[in-house]
C-alpha cells in the first residue's frame, strides 16, 4: 500500500501544482471556507482481474473539501457501502484524497483520486480475504453551482477494495459506481 499511496500523493501534488495559465479566474476562491458534501450512488462489479463476484453496492460518502489552490481541493471522505449480492457492509475513511477542477464557469468537470482504509464483513467473497482492507478510488465528474454556497455533482468512480497483498490471493473487488451529490458551505 505504501507504494500506491506514494504514487497517489505524487500524482496529486503534480496535478495541484500545475498552473493552468490559459484559464482565468480559478473556480475555487482564495478564502473559501471548507465545503461539505454528501454523495450517494449505486455500483456494479468491473472485471479487471480474475474476479467472479456479481455483488452490487449502494454507497454513501459524506465528506469535506479544503482549498489547496485555485483548482485543487484536499478531501476527506467517509465510506459507507452496503453490498447487495450475498450481503455485507464496508465502513471506512479516505483521508488521502484530492480533486482537480478543469475549465471555468458554473459547470466544472473534475478528476479525483483517493486512498483510505475500511472494515468489512464480506470475507466470504473470493476477492476479499480480510476484514481490514484498503480503498483506492479514481473519479471523473461534473459539478454545477446553484449558488455561491451550493452545488450538485454527478460522477463516475472506479472503486478498488483489497488487502494490499497481506493475504494471498489478493484479487480485490472492483466496482464502477455512479454517484450523485450535493455540496454546501
C-alpha positions as CSV (number, residue, x, y, z in Angstrom):
1,X,0.0,0.0,0.0
2,X,2.8,2.4,0.7
3,X,4.0,2.4,-2.9
4,X,0.4,3.0,-4.2
5,X,-0.1,5.8,-1.6
6,X,3.2,7.4,-2.7
7,X,2.2,7.3,-6.3
8,X,-1.2,8.8,-5.4
9,X,0.4,11.6,-3.4
10,X,2.9,12.3,-6.1
11,X,0.2,12.5,-8.8
12,X,-2.0,14.8,-6.7
13,X,1.0,17.1,-6.0
14,X,1.8,17.3,-9.7
15,X,-1.8,17.9,-10.6
16,X,-2.3,20.6,-7.9
17,X,0.9,22.4,-8.7
18,X,0.5,22.5,-12.4
19,X,-0.6,26.0,-13.4
20,X,-3.5,26.2,-15.9
21,X,-2.5,29.6,-17.2
22,X,-4.8,29.6,-20.3
23,X,-7.8,29.8,-18.0
24,X,-8.5,32.9,-16.0
25,X,-10.4,33.3,-12.6
26,X,-9.9,29.9,-10.8
27,X,-13.0,28.1,-9.8
28,X,-12.1,27.9,-6.0
29,X,-12.0,31.4,-4.5
30,X,-9.0,32.3,-2.4
31,X,-10.6,32.5,1.1
32,X,-13.3,29.9,0.5
33,X,-14.2,28.0,3.8
34,X,-14.3,24.2,3.9
35,X,-17.1,22.7,1.7
36,X,-19.2,19.8,2.9
37,X,-20.6,17.2,0.7
38,X,-23.0,14.2,0.6
39,X,-22.7,11.7,-2.2
40,X,-24.8,8.6,-2.8
41,X,-24.8,6.1,-5.6
42,X,-25.1,2.6,-7.0
43,X,-22.2,0.3,-8.2
44,X,-21.7,-2.7,-10.3
45,X,-18.7,-5.1,-10.5
46,X,-15.9,-4.5,-13.0
47,X,-13.8,-7.5,-14.0
48,X,-10.2,-6.1,-14.1
49,X,-8.8,-9.4,-12.8
50,X,-10.0,-13.0,-12.3
51,X,-12.8,-11.7,-10.1
52,X,-16.1,-13.7,-10.2
53,X,-18.2,-11.5,-7.9
54,X,-21.6,-10.2,-9.1
55,X,-22.1,-8.2,-6.0
56,X,-23.7,-4.8,-6.4
57,X,-23.5,-2.0,-3.9
58,X,-25.2,1.1,-2.6
59,X,-22.6,3.7,-1.5
60,X,-23.0,6.7,0.8
61,X,-20.0,9.1,1.2
62,X,-20.1,12.2,3.3
63,X,-17.0,14.4,3.1
64,X,-15.4,17.8,3.4
65,X,-13.1,19.6,0.9
66,X,-10.4,22.1,1.8
67,X,-9.0,24.6,-0.8
68,X,-5.3,23.8,-1.7
69,X,-5.1,26.1,-4.8
70,X,-7.5,27.8,-7.2
71,X,-8.1,24.4,-8.9
72,X,-7.3,21.8,-6.4
73,X,-9.0,20.6,-3.2
74,X,-7.9,18.2,-0.4
75,X,-10.7,15.8,0.5
76,X,-11.6,13.7,3.5
77,X,-14.5,11.3,2.9
78,X,-16.3,8.7,4.8
79,X,-17.2,5.4,3.1
80,X,-20.4,3.5,3.9
81,X,-21.2,0.7,1.5
82,X,-23.9,-1.9,1.5
83,X,-23.3,-4.9,-0.8
84,X,-26.5,-6.4,-2.2
85,X,-25.3,-9.9,-3.5
86,X,-24.5,-12.2,-0.6
87,X,-25.0,-9.2,1.6
88,X,-22.5,-7.3,3.7
89,X,-21.2,-3.9,4.5
90,X,-18.0,-1.8,4.5
91,X,-17.3,1.2,6.7
92,X,-14.2,3.2,6.1
93,X,-12.5,6.6,5.5
94,X,-10.5,8.1,2.7
95,X,-8.2,10.7,4.3
96,X,-5.8,10.9,1.3
97,X,-7.9,12.3,-1.5
98,X,-7.8,15.2,-3.9
99,X,-9.9,16.8,-6.6
100,X,-8.7,18.9,-9.6
101,X,-11.2,21.2,-11.4
102,X,-10.9,21.8,-15.1
103,X,-12.3,24.8,-17.0
104,X,-14.3,27.8,-15.8
105,X,-17.9,28.7,-15.2
106,X,-20.8,27.4,-13.2
107,X,-20.5,23.8,-14.5
108,X,-17.0,22.4,-14.0
109,X,-15.6,19.0,-14.9
110,X,-13.2,17.4,-12.4
111,X,-10.9,14.4,-11.8
112,X,-10.4,12.9,-8.3
113,X,-8.1,10.3,-6.7
114,X,-8.4,8.9,-3.2
115,X,-7.0,6.3,-0.8
116,X,-8.0,5.0,2.6
117,X,-8.9,2.1,4.8
118,X,-12.0,0.2,5.7
119,X,-13.5,-2.7,7.6
120,X,-15.9,-5.2,6.0
121,X,-17.8,-8.4,6.8
122,X,-17.5,-9.5,3.1
123,X,-14.9,-12.2,3.8
124,X,-17.0,-14.9,2.1
125,X,-16.2,-13.3,-1.3
126,X,-13.1,-14.7,-3.2
127,X,-12.0,-11.1,-3.8
128,X,-12.0,-10.1,-0.1
129,X,-9.9,-12.2,2.2
130,X,-9.6,-10.0,5.3
131,X,-11.9,-7.8,7.4
132,X,-9.4,-4.9,7.2
133,X,-8.8,-3.6,3.7
134,X,-7.5,-0.7,1.7
135,X,-9.6,1.5,-0.5
136,X,-8.4,3.2,-3.8
137,X,-10.7,5.4,-5.9
138,X,-10.5,7.3,-9.1
139,X,-13.3,9.5,-10.4
140,X,-14.4,11.8,-13.2
141,X,-17.3,14.1,-12.7
142,X,-19.0,17.4,-13.1
143,X,-20.1,20.0,-10.6
144,X,-22.8,22.6,-11.2
145,X,-23.1,25.6,-9.0
146,X,-26.7,26.5,-8.0
147,X,-25.5,29.5,-5.9
148,X,-22.3,30.8,-4.3
149,X,-22.8,28.3,-1.4
150,X,-24.3,25.2,-3.0
151,X,-23.7,22.9,-5.9
152,X,-24.7,19.5,-7.3
153,X,-22.3,16.8,-8.5
154,X,-22.5,13.8,-10.8
155,X,-19.6,11.4,-11.0
156,X,-18.4,8.0,-12.2
157,X,-16.0,6.3,-9.8
158,X,-13.8,3.2,-10.1
159,X,-13.6,1.8,-6.5
160,X,-11.0,-0.8,-5.6
161,X,-11.0,-2.7,-2.3
162,X,-8.2,-5.1,-1.5
163,X,-5.9,-6.3,1.3
164,X,-2.8,-4.9,-0.5
165,X,-1.2,-8.3,-0.7
166,X,-1.2,-9.1,3.0
167,X,-3.1,-12.4,2.3
168,X,-3.0,-14.4,-0.9
169,X,-4.7,-14.5,-3.3
170,X,-5.3,-10.7,-3.4
171,X,-7.8,-10.3,-6.3
172,X,-9.5,-7.2,-4.9
173,X,-13.1,-6.1,-5.6
174,X,-13.5,-3.5,-8.3
175,X,-16.8,-1.6,-8.7
176,X,-18.0,1.1,-11.1
177,X,-20.1,3.5,-9.1
178,X,-22.3,6.3,-10.3
179,X,-22.7,9.0,-7.6
180,X,-24.9,12.0,-7.3
181,X,-24.2,14.6,-4.6
182,X,-24.8,17.9,-3.0
183,X,-22.1,20.3,-1.8
184,X,-22.7,23.2,0.6
185,X,-20.9,25.5,3.0
